[in-house]
Amino acid sequence: MRIGVPTEIKSNEFRVGLVPGSVRELVARGHDVIVQSGAGLGIFADDATYEKAGARIVPTADAVFAEADMIVKVKEPQAVEVARLKQDQILFTYLHLAPDAPQAIGLMKSGATAIAYETVTDAAGGLPLLAPMSEVAGRLSIEAAAMALRRPTGGRGVLMGGVPGVRPAKVVVLGGGVVGTHAARMAAGLGAEVTILDRSLPRLRQLDELFQGRVRTLASTMETIESEVLNADVVIGAVLVAGASAPKLVTRAMLAHMKRGAVLVDVSIDQGGCFETSRATTHAEPTFEVDGIIHYCVANMPGAVAMTSAQALNNATLPFVIKLADYGVDALARDPHLAAGLNVQKGRITHTAVAASLGFDTLEGARSFRVAAE
């Protein structure tokens, strides 16, 4: 199979779909890997490094999309990339379609088979291709919060871990999954006072055992969310419903009663965000203020540590890339966990949660739902 790797074009996205080591594995299996010139520069892998691994370098993204049977990326395709997709071409990347009707419609129009990293499953019911980036984003969320808390950036001027005689920051983590666990680990490690809220009592028991009393756990209800958020210095939004839009847990009305200069970090922003006032930001302009509350809503947080995150992502995605390269779309029939990643095929939305979030599953459905197709 001809596998194409274009340069990522989302703002400040430095990761790459395939690192040189992954290219070497695919070439050894007889596949042709086509890499856009400069695609790996964000992880300091130049064209010569990719050529040594066996890749063929082409000058433009147009050339990659024109030749490849499968496109392997990191972030969701931008409009110009969607326009390059061809009938029956495979796209394997993060898609996050639930809050993004224009992308969904574009993918349906293209006729491509779009498989989303974030809905591929494993035998334990987990999301193995989302997990490594969730680990990175969870850890980065505390670094981002610590910076945003500083007075020069509009924050409360609170040191995350405090000092002897002065209390530390109060950090509230909404969601006890991978993101929330890693955020709590980082915050507790810095000496913050940390509370995790989750709806699952079994999960709260696991977290209590994991942190051995260093982190407080609470059952997530409307009452506990409001009570904890209003007293927090930092709130980490770490909720996930696979494929679906994130629920809005913090309302605009709550902001008026929060501490001035408190920080909201919305790691759920790829799925629409779990704060009512969230809107996607970039690493270039990561924060904004609403009612005196600092919002950090960068939609590609792991892109800031591209060297680490690209390798971590490839460690997880490579086995699935190999299956798709070896068997094409037939790989979906061979592997039900990979099949769970199928979001768009033959002009239809094929993932139930994505379709439910968008309100349609076909182009005709999109028109009847009054979603603009252009």
C-alpha atoms as a printed R data frame, in Angstrom:
    type eleno elety resid chain resno       x      y      z
1   ATOM     1    CA   MET     A     1   0.000  0.000  0.000
2   ATOM     2    CA   ARG     A     2   1.041  3.608 -0.589
3   ATOM     3    CA   ILE     A     3   0.885  5.429  2.753
4   ATOM     4    CA   GLY     A     4   1.013  9.225  2.777
5   ATOM     5    CA   VAL     A     5   2.250 11.468  5.582
6   ATOM     6    CA   PRO     A     6   1.546 15.181  5.028
7   ATOM     7    CA   THR     A     7   2.914 18.017  7.144
8   ATOM     8    CA   GLU     A     8   0.460 18.990  9.891
9   ATOM     9    CA   ILE     A     9  -0.974 22.452  9.237
10  ATOM    10    CA   LYS     A    10  -3.075 23.118 12.353
11  ATOM    11    CA   SER     A    11  -1.736 26.127 14.246
12  ATOM    12    CA   ASN     A    12   1.391 25.271 16.243
13  ATOM    13    CA   GLU     A    13   1.055 21.538 15.590
14  ATOM    14    CA   PHE     A    14   4.543 20.034 15.565
15  ATOM    15    CA   ARG     A    15   3.710 16.319 15.678
16  ATOM    16    CA   VAL     A    16   3.873 14.035 12.647
17  ATOM    17    CA   GLY     A    17   1.679 11.094 11.666
18  ATOM    18    CA   LEU     A    18   4.551  8.605 11.328
19  ATOM    19    CA   VAL     A    19   7.936  8.926 13.012
20  ATOM    20    CA   PRO     A    20  10.976  7.517 11.144
21  ATOM    21    CA   GLY     A    21  10.934  4.306 13.189
22  ATOM    22    CA   SER     A    22   7.343  3.618 12.110
23  ATOM    23    CA   VAL     A    23   8.261  4.276  8.487
24  ATOM    24    CA   ARG     A    24  11.041  1.707  8.747
25  ATOM    25    CA   GLU     A    25   8.592 -0.921 10.049
26  ATOM    26    CA   LEU     A    26   6.130 -0.298  7.211
27  ATOM    27    CA   VAL     A    27   8.796 -0.299  4.491
28  ATOM    28    CA   ALA     A    28  10.174 -3.586  5.840
29  ATOM    29    CA   ARG     A    29   6.701 -5.067  5.237
30  ATOM    30    CA   GLY     A    30   6.794 -4.005  1.597
31  ATOM    31    CA   HIS     A    31   4.755 -0.820  1.788
32  ATOM    32    CA   ASP     A    32   5.578  2.481  0.084
33  ATOM    33    CA   VAL     A    33   5.644  5.444  2.475
34  ATOM    34    CA   ILE     A    34   5.364  8.911  0.947
35  ATOM    35    CA   VAL     A    35   6.346 11.806  3.225
36  ATOM    36    CA   GLN     A    36   5.907 15.487  2.486
37  ATOM    37    CA   SER     A    37   9.180 17.362  2.639
38  ATOM    38    CA   GLY     A    38   9.588 18.913  6.085
39  ATOM    39    CA   ALA     A    39   6.799 16.864  7.721
40  ATOM    40    CA   GLY     A    40   9.092 15.727 10.532
41  ATOM    41    CA   LEU     A    41  10.863 18.983 11.309
42  ATOM    42    CA   GLY     A    42   8.671 19.570 14.359
43  ATOM    43    CA   ILE     A    43  10.330 16.547 15.984
44  ATOM    44    CA   PHE     A    44  13.745 17.375 14.471
45  ATOM    45    CA   ALA     A    45  13.521 14.552 11.913
46  ATOM    46    CA   ASP     A    46  14.675 15.939  8.566
47  ATOM    47    CA   ASP     A    47  14.019 14.535  5.092
48  ATOM    48    CA   ALA     A    48  17.337 12.672  5.100
49  ATOM    49    CA   THR     A    49  16.297 10.818  8.260
50  ATOM    50    CA   TYR     A    50  13.044  9.750  6.617
51  ATOM    51    CA   GLU     A    51  14.833  8.690  3.442
52  ATOM    52    CA   LYS     A    52  17.221  6.590  5.526
53  ATOM    53    CA   ALA     A    53  14.152  4.895  7.048
54  ATOM    54    CA   GLY     A    54  12.939  4.088  3.536
55  ATOM    55    CA   ALA     A    55  10.447  6.857  2.842
56  ATOM    56    CA   ARG     A    56  10.035  8.613 -0.465
57  ATOM    57    CA   ILE     A    57  10.018 12.405 -0.094
58  ATOM    58    CA   VAL     A    58   7.648 14.531 -2.178
59  ATOM    59    CA   PRO     A    59   7.557 18.328 -2.187
60  ATOM    60    CA   THR     A    60   3.905 19.126 -1.469
61  ATOM    61    CA   ALA     A    61   0.802 17.958  0.357
62  ATOM    62    CA   ASP     A    62  -0.983 17.785 -2.995
63  ATOM    63    CA   ALA     A    63   1.534 15.153 -4.101
64  ATOM    64    CA   VAL     A    64   1.019 13.132 -0.917
65  ATOM    65    CA   PHE     A    65  -2.775 13.103 -1.214
66  ATOM    66    CA   ALA     A    66  -2.661 12.411 -4.949
67  ATOM    67    CA   GLU     A    67  -0.480  9.303 -4.642
68  ATOM    68    CA   ALA     A    68  -1.458  7.736 -1.330
69  ATOM    69    CA   ASP     A    69  -4.002  4.988 -0.736
70  ATOM    70    CA   MET     A    70  -4.031  5.879  2.965
71  ATOM    71    CA   ILE     A    71  -3.292  9.169  4.708
72  ATOM    72    CA   VAL     A    72  -1.897  8.973  8.243
73  ATOM    73    CA   LYS     A    73  -2.082 12.226 10.223
74  ATOM    74    CA   VAL     A    74  -2.283 13.477 13.783
75  ATOM    75    CA   LYS     A    75  -4.920 16.197 13.905
76  ATOM    76    CA   GLU     A    76  -8.274 16.427 12.176
77  ATOM    77    CA   PRO     A    77  -7.980 17.424  8.518
78  ATOM    78    CA   GLN     A    78  -8.314 21.130  7.857
79  ATOM    79    CA   ALA     A    79 -10.678 22.276  5.102
80  ATOM    80    CA   VAL     A    80  -7.941 22.376  2.464
81  ATOM    81    CA   GLU     A    81  -6.957 18.803  3.379
82  ATOM    82    CA   VAL     A    82 -10.534 17.522  3.275
83  ATOM    83    CA   ALA     A    83 -10.774 18.936 -0.244
84  ATOM    84    CA   ARG     A    84  -7.756 16.823 -1.261
85  ATOM    85    CA   LEU     A    85  -9.251 13.511 -0.140
86  ATOM    86    CA   LYS     A    86 -10.308 11.056 -2.825
87  ATOM    87    CA   GLN     A    87 -13.033  8.451 -3.238
88  ATOM    88    CA   ASP     A    88 -12.151  5.243 -1.324
89  ATOM    89    CA   GLN     A    89  -8.962  6.745  0.166
90  ATOM    90    CA   ILE     A    90  -8.393  5.822  3.829
91  ATOM    91    CA   LEU     A    91  -7.835  8.593  6.373
92  ATOM    92    CA   PHE     A    92  -6.459  7.530  9.760
93  ATOM    93    CA   THR     A    93  -6.128 10.334 12.306
94  ATOM    94    CA   TYR     A    94  -7.867 12.095 15.185
95  ATOM    95    CA   LEU     A    95 -11.183 13.433 13.861
96  ATOM    96    CA   HIS     A    96 -13.250 14.719 16.834
97  ATOM    97    CA   LEU     A    97 -16.303 15.072 14.601
98  ATOM    98    CA   ALA     A    98 -18.962 15.537 17.288
99  ATOM    99    CA   PRO     A    99 -18.615 19.351 17.515
100 ATOM   100    CA   ASP     A   100 -17.507 19.800 13.882
101 ATOM   101    CA   ALA     A   101 -20.364 19.462 11.380
102 ATOM   102    CA   PRO     A   102 -18.465 21.153  8.492
103 ATOM   103    CA   GLN     A   103 -15.655 18.595  8.736
104 ATOM   104    CA   ALA     A   104 -18.157 15.725  8.925
105 ATOM   105    CA   ILE     A   105 -19.978 16.963  5.842
106 ATOM   106    CA   GLY     A   106 -16.706 17.435  3.966
107 ATOM   107    CA   LEU     A   107 -15.605 13.894  4.787
108 ATOM   108    CA   MET     A   108 -18.953 12.497  3.662
109 ATOM   109    CA   LYS     A   109 -18.684 14.407  0.392
110 ATOM   110    CA   SER     A   110 -15.159 13.110 -0.220
111 ATOM   111    CA   GLY     A   111 -16.195  9.459 -0.306
112 ATOM   112    CA   ALA     A   112 -13.153  8.589  1.801
113 ATOM   113    CA   THR     A   113 -13.102  6.049  4.620
114 ATOM   114    CA   ALA     A   114 -12.293  8.047  7.764
115 ATOM   115    CA   ILE     A   115 -11.112  6.168 10.847
116 ATOM   116    CA   ALA     A   116 -10.728  8.126 14.079
117 ATOM   117    CA   TYR     A   117  -8.008  7.367 16.593
118 ATOM   118    CA   GLU     A   118 -10.249  8.530 19.432
119 ATOM   119    CA   THR     A   119 -12.930  5.845 18.968
120 ATOM   120    CA   VAL     A   120 -10.714  2.791 18.342
121 ATOM   121    CA   THR     A   121 -11.227  0.431 21.292
122 ATOM   122    CA   ASP     A   122  -9.404 -2.400 23.030
123 ATOM   123    CA   ALA     A   123 -10.434 -5.678 24.670
124 ATOM   124    CA   ALA     A   124 -10.786 -3.969 28.053
125 ATOM   125    CA   GLY     A   125 -13.188 -1.355 26.690
126 ATOM   126    CA   GLY     A   126 -10.537  1.369 26.705
127 ATOM   127    CA   LEU     A   127  -9.489  3.843 24.027
128 ATOM   128    CA   PRO     A   128  -5.866  2.855 23.339
129 ATOM   129    CA   LEU     A   129  -5.121  5.517 20.723
130 ATOM   130    CA   LEU     A   130  -6.570  8.312 22.806
131 ATOM   131    CA   ALA     A   131  -4.843  7.201 26.012
132 ATOM   132    CA   PRO     A   132  -1.249  8.285 25.228
133 ATOM   133    CA   MET     A   133  -2.297 11.797 24.254
134 ATOM   134    CA   SER     A   134  -4.642 11.935 27.233
135 ATOM   135    CA   GLU     A   135  -1.676 11.127 29.446
136 ATOM   136    CA   VAL     A   136   0.310 13.952 27.875
137 ATOM   137    CA   ALA     A   137  -2.598 16.422 27.962
138 ATOM   138    CA   GLY     A   138  -3.410 15.592 31.574
139 ATOM   139    CA   ARG     A   139   0.142 16.336 32.659
140 ATOM   140    CA   LEU     A   140   0.380 19.457 30.512
141 ATOM   141    CA   SER     A   141  -2.910 20.773 31.898
142 ATOM   142    CA   ILE     A   142  -1.293 21.375 35.282
143 ATOM   143    CA   GLU     A   143   1.721 23.092 33.730
144 ATOM   144    CA   ALA     A   144  -0.688 25.315 31.765
145 ATOM   145    CA   ALA     A   145  -2.752 26.038 34.875
146 ATOM   146    CA   ALA     A   146   0.330 26.937 36.906
147 ATOM   147    CA   MET     A   147   1.350 29.503 34.279
148 ATOM   148    CA   ALA     A   148  -2.161 30.905 33.893
149 ATOM   149    CA   LEU     A   149  -2.467 31.355 37.671
150 ATOM   150    CA   ARG     A   150   0.339 33.915 37.647
151 ATOM   151    CA   ARG     A   151  -0.646 37.576 37.958
152 ATOM   152    CA   PRO     A   152   1.096 38.698 34.736
153 ATOM   153    CA   THR     A   153  -1.252 36.377 32.815
154 ATOM   154    CA   GLY     A   154  -4.351 37.544 34.688
155 ATOM   155    CA   GLY     A   155  -4.461 34.754 37.267
156 ATOM   156    CA   ARG     A   156  -4.877 34.896 41.015
157 ATOM   157    CA   GLY     A   157  -1.161 34.949 41.699
158 ATOM   158    CA   VAL     A   158  -1.256 31.620 43.526
159 ATOM   159    CA   LEU     A   159   1.704 29.235 43.547
160 ATOM   160    CA   MET     A   160   0.473 25.724 42.789
161 ATOM   161    CA   GLY     A   161   2.196 24.108 45.770
162 ATOM   162    CA   GLY     A   162   2.178 27.100 48.093
163 ATOM   163    CA   VAL     A   163   5.050 27.564 50.581
164 ATOM   164    CA   PRO     A   164   5.366 26.812 54.304
165 ATOM   165    CA   GLY     A   165   2.754 28.901 56.093
166 ATOM   166    CA   VAL     A   166   0.725 29.644 52.926
167 ATOM   167    CA   ARG     A   167  -1.908 27.316 51.544
168 ATOM   168    CA   PRO     A   168  -1.403 25.702 48.109
169 ATOM   169    CA   ALA     A   169  -3.728 26.042 45.137
170 ATOM   170    CA   LYS     A   170  -7.020 24.185 45.264
171 ATOM   171    CA   VAL     A   171  -7.288 22.073 42.093
172 ATOM   172    CA   VAL     A   172 -10.565 20.427 41.069
173 ATOM   173    CA   VAL     A   173 -10.458 17.752 38.374
174 ATOM   174    CA   LEU     A   174 -13.740 16.938 36.635
175 ATOM   175    CA   GLY     A   175 -13.400 13.345 35.432
176 ATOM   176    CA   GLY     A   176 -11.321 10.486 36.771
177 ATOM   177    CA   GLY     A   177 -10.242  8.918 33.486
178 ATOM   178    CA   VAL     A   178  -6.780  9.000 31.929
179 ATOM   179    CA   VAL     A   179  -6.604 12.798 31.621
180 ATOM   180    CA   GLY     A   180  -7.940 13.395 35.109
181 ATOM   181    CA   THR     A   181  -5.675 10.831 36.723
182 ATOM   182    CA   HIS     A   182  -2.529 12.271 35.164
183 ATOM   183    CA   ALA     A   183  -3.611 15.831 35.954
184 ATOM   184    CA   ALA     A   184  -4.200 14.876 39.579
185 ATOM   185    CA   ARG     A   185  -0.841 13.108 39.763
186 ATOM   186    CA   MET     A   186   0.994 16.203 38.522
187 ATOM   187    CA   ALA     A   187  -0.954 18.606 40.735
188 ATOM   188    CA   ALA     A   188  -0.491 16.470 43.841
189 ATOM   189    CA   GLY     A   189   3.194 16.099 43.015
190 ATOM   190    CA   LEU     A   190   3.534 19.886 43.060
191 ATOM   191    CA   GLY     A   191   1.860 20.020 46.460
192 ATOM   192    CA   ALA     A   192  -1.581 21.302 45.421
193 ATOM   193    CA   GLU     A   193  -4.779 20.393 47.240
194 ATOM   194    CA   VAL     A   194  -6.503 18.112 44.718
195 ATOM   195    CA   THR     A   195 -10.068 16.842 44.407
196 ATOM   196    CA   ILE     A   196 -11.270 14.486 41.649
197 ATOM   197    CA   LEU     A   197 -14.963 14.226 40.776
198 ATOM   198    CA   ASP     A   198 -16.308 11.262 38.822
199 ATOM   199    CA   ARG     A   199 -19.677  9.584 38.359
200 ATOM   200    CA   SER     A   200 -18.302  6.060 38.783
201 ATOM   201    CA   LEU     A   201 -17.966  4.895 42.377
202 ATOM   202    CA   PRO     A   202 -15.755  1.936 41.364
203 ATOM   203    CA   ARG     A   203 -13.436  4.384 39.634
204 ATOM   204    CA   LEU     A   204 -13.350  6.642 42.699
205 ATOM   205    CA   ARG     A   205 -12.373  3.637 44.798
206 ATOM   206    CA   GLN     A   206  -9.539  2.873 42.368
207 ATOM   207    CA   LEU     A   207  -8.344  6.469 42.542
208 ATOM   208    CA   ASP     A   208  -8.498  6.494 46.326
209 ATOM   209    CA   GLU     A   209  -6.352  3.367 46.370
210 ATOM   210    CA   LEU     A   210  -3.971  4.778 43.751
211 ATOM   211    CA   PHE     A   211  -3.354  8.085 45.522
212 ATOM   212    CA   GLN     A   212  -3.497  6.645 49.052
213 ATOM   213    CA   GLY     A   213  -5.192  9.665 50.569
214 ATOM   214    CA   ARG     A   214  -3.111 12.337 48.804
215 ATOM   215    CA   VAL     A   215  -6.097 13.218 46.592
216 ATOM   216    CA   ARG     A   216  -9.697 13.681 47.721
217 ATOM   217    CA   THR     A   217 -12.433 11.914 45.713
218 ATOM   218    CA   LEU     A   218 -16.071 12.961 45.388
219 ATOM   219    CA   ALA     A   219 -19.059 11.552 43.527
220 ATOM   220    CA   SER     A   220 -19.921 13.900 40.696
221 ATOM   221    CA   THR     A   221 -23.343 15.518 41.017
222 ATOM   222    CA   MET     A   222 -24.644 18.963 40.097
223 ATOM   223    CA   GLU     A   223 -24.318 19.951 43.755
224 ATOM   224    CA   THR     A   224 -20.739 18.726 44.254
225 ATOM   225    CA   ILE     A   225 -19.581 20.197 40.935
226 ATOM   226    CA   GLU     A   226 -20.946 23.625 41.814
227 ATOM   227    CA   SER     A   227 -19.624 23.546 45.370
228 ATOM   228    CA   GLU     A   228 -16.114 22.505 44.348
229 ATOM   229    CA   VAL     A   229 -15.845 24.766 41.290
230 ATOM   230    CA   LEU     A   230 -16.848 27.877 43.213
231 ATOM   231    CA   ASN     A   231 -14.031 27.316 45.719
232 ATOM   232    CA   ALA     A   232 -11.340 26.251 43.246
233 ATOM   233    CA   ASP     A   233  -8.255 28.098 42.069
234 ATOM   234    CA   VAL     A   234  -7.983 25.707 39.120
235 ATOM   235    CA   VAL     A   235 -10.595 23.513 37.418
236 ATOM   236    CA   ILE     A   236  -9.437 20.846 34.961
237 ATOM   237    CA   GLY     A   237 -12.146 19.698 32.525
238 ATOM   238    CA   ALA     A   238 -11.313 16.063 31.818
239 ATOM   239    CA   VAL     A   239 -14.632 14.466 30.887
240 ATOM   240    CA   LEU     A   240 -15.097 12.200 27.877
241 ATOM   241    CA   VAL     A   241 -17.993 10.423 26.209
242 ATOM   242    CA   ALA     A   242 -16.380  8.463 23.359
243 ATOM   243    CA   GLY     A   243 -17.273 10.031 20.018
244 ATOM   244    CA   ALA     A   244 -19.890 12.353 21.516
245 ATOM   245    CA   SER     A   245 -19.884 16.004 22.502
246 ATOM   246    CA   ALA     A   246 -18.639 16.683 26.022
247 ATOM   247    CA   PRO     A   247 -21.353 17.581 28.557
248 ATOM   248    CA   LYS     A   248 -21.338 21.189 29.801
249 ATOM   249    CA   LEU     A   249 -20.548 20.853 33.496
250 ATOM   250    CA   VAL     A   250 -19.597 24.455 34.335
251 ATOM   251    CA   THR     A   251 -22.144 27.081 33.326
252 ATOM   252    CA   ARG     A   252 -21.684 30.778 32.568
253 ATOM   253    CA   ALA     A   253 -23.724 31.552 35.689
254 ATOM   254    CA   MET     A   254 -21.180 29.763 37.902
255 ATOM   255    CA   LEU     A   255 -18.360 32.020 36.733
256 ATOM   256    CA   ALA     A   256 -19.814 35.039 38.544
257 ATOM   257    CA   HIS     A   257 -19.435 33.203 41.866
258 ATOM   258    CA   MET     A   258 -15.944 31.784 41.304
259 ATOM   259    CA   LYS     A   259 -12.758 33.311 42.687
260 ATOM   260    CA   ARG     A   260 -11.513 36.183 40.509
261 ATOM   261    CA   GLY     A   261  -8.511 35.066 38.480
262 ATOM   262    CA   ALA     A   262  -9.295 31.356 38.843
263 ATOM   263    CA   VAL     A   263  -8.297 29.178 35.892
264 ATOM   264    CA   LEU     A   264 -10.383 26.779 33.794
265 ATOM   265    CA   VAL     A   265  -8.370 24.314 31.666
266 ATOM   266    CA   ASP     A   266 -10.668 22.539 29.213
267 ATOM   267    CA   VAL     A   267  -8.906 19.382 28.026
268 ATOM   268    CA   SER     A   268 -12.280 18.252 26.584
269 ATOM   269    CA   ILE     A   269 -12.213 21.078 24.024
270 ATOM   270    CA   ASP     A   270 -11.592 18.671 21.110
271 ATOM   271    CA   GLN     A   271 -15.066 17.282 21.803
272 ATOM   272    CA   GLY     A   272 -16.658 20.707 22.160
273 ATOM   273    CA   GLY     A   273 -15.535 21.481 25.716
274 ATOM   274    CA   CYS     A   274 -17.118 20.839 29.110
275 ATOM   275    CA   PHE     A   275 -17.380 24.499 30.159
276 ATOM   276    CA   GLU     A   276 -20.227 26.531 28.685
277 ATOM   277    CA   THR     A   277 -17.898 29.460 27.988
278 ATOM   278    CA   SER     A   278 -15.131 27.456 26.304
279 ATOM   279    CA   ARG     A   279 -13.938 28.105 22.762
280 ATOM   280    CA   ALA     A   280 -10.941 26.515 21.098
281 ATOM   281    CA   THR     A   281  -7.645 28.408 21.361
282 ATOM   282    CA   THR     A   282  -4.123 27.836 20.053
283 ATOM   283    CA   HIS     A   283  -0.649 27.666 21.534
284 ATOM   284    CA   ALA     A   284  -0.037 31.114 20.009
285 ATOM   285    CA   GLU     A   285  -2.961 32.613 21.992
286 ATOM   286    CA   PRO     A   286  -3.827 29.986 24.583
287 ATOM   287    CA   THR     A   287  -6.029 31.885 27.041
288 ATOM   288    CA   PHE     A   288  -8.942 34.291 27.213
289 ATOM   289    CA   GLU     A   289 -10.979 35.783 30.042
290 ATOM   290    CA   VAL     A   290 -14.707 35.583 30.693
291 ATOM   291    CA   ASP     A   291 -16.205 37.293 33.758
292 ATOM   292    CA   GLY     A   292 -12.801 37.491 35.414
293 ATOM   293    CA   ILE     A   293 -12.061 33.766 34.927
294 ATOM   294    CA   ILE     A   294  -9.066 32.673 32.838
295 ATOM   295    CA   HIS     A   295  -9.846 29.998 30.227
296 ATOM   296    CA   TYR     A   296  -7.155 27.770 28.688
297 ATOM   297    CA   CYS     A   297  -8.707 25.810 25.802
298 ATOM   298    CA   VAL     A   298  -5.880 24.774 23.464
299 ATOM   299    CA   ALA     A   299  -7.231 22.085 21.160
300 ATOM   300    CA   ASN     A   300  -3.905 20.354 20.492
301 ATOM   301    CA   MET     A   301  -2.108 20.533 23.814
302 ATOM   302    CA   PRO     A   302   0.254 17.571 23.167
303 ATOM   303    CA   GLY     A   303   1.574 19.354 20.063
304 ATOM   304    CA   ALA     A   304   3.645 21.553 22.377
305 ATOM   305    CA   VAL     A   305   5.777 18.556 23.361
306 ATOM   306    CA   ALA     A   306   5.925 17.019 19.913
307 ATOM   307    CA   MET     A   307   9.008 14.865 20.464
308 ATOM   308    CA   THR     A   308   7.394 13.015 23.350
309 ATOM   309    CA   SER     A   309   3.836 12.930 22.063
310 ATOM   310    CA   ALA     A   310   4.587 11.884 18.462
311 ATOM   311    CA   GLN     A   311   6.568  8.880 19.686
312 ATOM   312    CA   ALA     A   312   3.949  7.995 22.300
313 ATOM   313    CA   LEU     A   313   1.198  8.233 19.691
314 ATOM   314    CA   ASN     A   314   3.106  6.085 17.180
315 ATOM   315    CA   ASN     A   315   3.730  3.438 19.815
316 ATOM   316    CA   ALA     A   316  -0.047  3.037 20.011
317 ATOM   317    CA   THR     A   317  -1.102  3.617 16.381
318 ATOM   318    CA   LEU     A   318   1.551  1.617 14.506
319 ATOM   319    CA   PRO     A   319  -0.052 -1.840 14.974
320 ATOM   320    CA   PHE     A   320  -3.311 -0.491 13.525
321 ATOM   321    CA   VAL     A   321  -1.528  1.323 10.692
322 ATOM   322    CA   ILE     A   322   0.170 -1.977  9.804
323 ATOM   323    CA   LYS     A   323  -3.185 -3.800  9.754
324 ATOM   324    CA   LEU     A   324  -4.706 -1.175  7.459
325 ATOM   325    CA   ALA     A   325  -1.644 -1.221  5.230
326 ATOM   326    CA   ASP     A   326  -1.660 -5.019  5.002
327 ATOM   327    CA   TYR     A   327  -5.400 -5.523  4.466
328 ATOM   328    CA   GLY     A   328  -6.891 -2.170  3.469
329 ATOM   329    CA   VAL     A   329 -10.516 -1.651  4.513
330 ATOM   330    CA   ASP     A   330 -10.799 -5.437  5.025
331 ATOM   331    CA   ALA     A   331  -8.833 -4.836  8.234
332 ATOM   332    CA   LEU     A   332 -12.044 -3.417  9.708
333 ATOM   333    CA   ALA     A   333 -13.760 -6.790  9.323
334 ATOM   334    CA   ARG     A   334 -10.750 -8.585 10.817
335 ATOM   335    CA   ASP     A   335 -10.468 -6.364 13.906
336 ATOM   336    CA   PRO     A   336 -13.637 -5.197 15.697
337 ATOM   337    CA   HIS     A   337 -11.614 -2.776 17.819
338 ATOM   338    CA   LEU     A   338 -10.270 -1.036 14.716
339 ATOM   339    CA   ALA     A   339 -13.788 -1.127 13.255
340 ATOM   340    CA   ALA     A   340 -14.972  0.890 16.259
341 ATOM   341    CA   GLY     A   341 -12.805  3.702 14.918
342 ATOM   342    CA   LEU     A   342 -14.754  3.921 11.662
343 ATOM   343    CA   ASN     A   343 -16.550  7.284 11.629
344 ATOM   344    CA   VAL     A   344 -17.274  7.980  7.952
345 ATOM   345    CA   GLN     A   345 -17.595  5.638  4.983
346 ATOM   346    CA   LYS     A   346 -19.295  5.898  1.585
347 ATOM   347    CA   GLY     A   347 -20.872  9.231  2.394
348 ATOM   348    CA   ARG     A   348 -22.320  8.208  5.759
349 ATOM   349    CA   ILE     A   349 -21.537  8.798  9.416
350 ATOM   350    CA   THR     A   350 -21.061  5.278 10.752
351 ATOM   351    CA   HIS     A   351 -20.406  5.922 14.459
352 ATOM   352    CA   THR     A   352 -23.606  6.097 16.516
353 ATOM   353    CA   ALA     A   353 -22.385  8.607 19.106
354 ATOM   354    CA   VAL     A   354 -20.975 10.911 16.431
355 ATOM   355    CA   ALA     A   355 -24.219 10.791 14.434
356 ATOM   356    CA   ALA     A   356 -26.257 11.484 17.564
357 ATOM   357    CA   SER     A   357 -24.105 14.491 18.471
358 ATOM   358    CA   LEU     A   358 -24.326 15.942 14.964
359 ATOM   359    CA   GLY     A   359 -28.017 15.170 14.486
360 ATOM   360    CA   PHE     A   360 -27.514 13.492 11.109
361 ATOM   361    CA   ASP     A   361 -25.756 10.549  9.514
362 ATOM   362    CA   THR     A   362 -25.995 11.311  5.779
363 ATOM   363    CA   LEU     A   363 -25.621 14.335  3.552
364 ATOM   364    CA   GLU     A   364 -29.365 14.308  2.979
365 ATOM   365    CA   GLY     A   365 -29.844 14.147  6.721
366 ATOM   366    CA   ALA     A   366 -27.499 17.106  7.122
367 ATOM   367    CA   ARG     A   367 -29.605 19.167  4.723
368 ATOM   368    CA   SER     A   368 -32.826 18.273  6.500
369 ATOM   369    CA   PHE     A   369 -31.159 19.181  9.791
370 ATOM   370    CA   ARG     A   370 -30.386 22.597  8.257
371 ATOM   371    CA   VAL     A   371 -26.647 22.304  8.614
372 ATOM   372    CA   ALA     A   372 -24.898 24.305  5.911
373 ATOM   373    CA   ALA     A   373 -23.036 22.000  3.560
374 ATOM   374    CA   GLU     A   374 -20.737 24.718  2.294
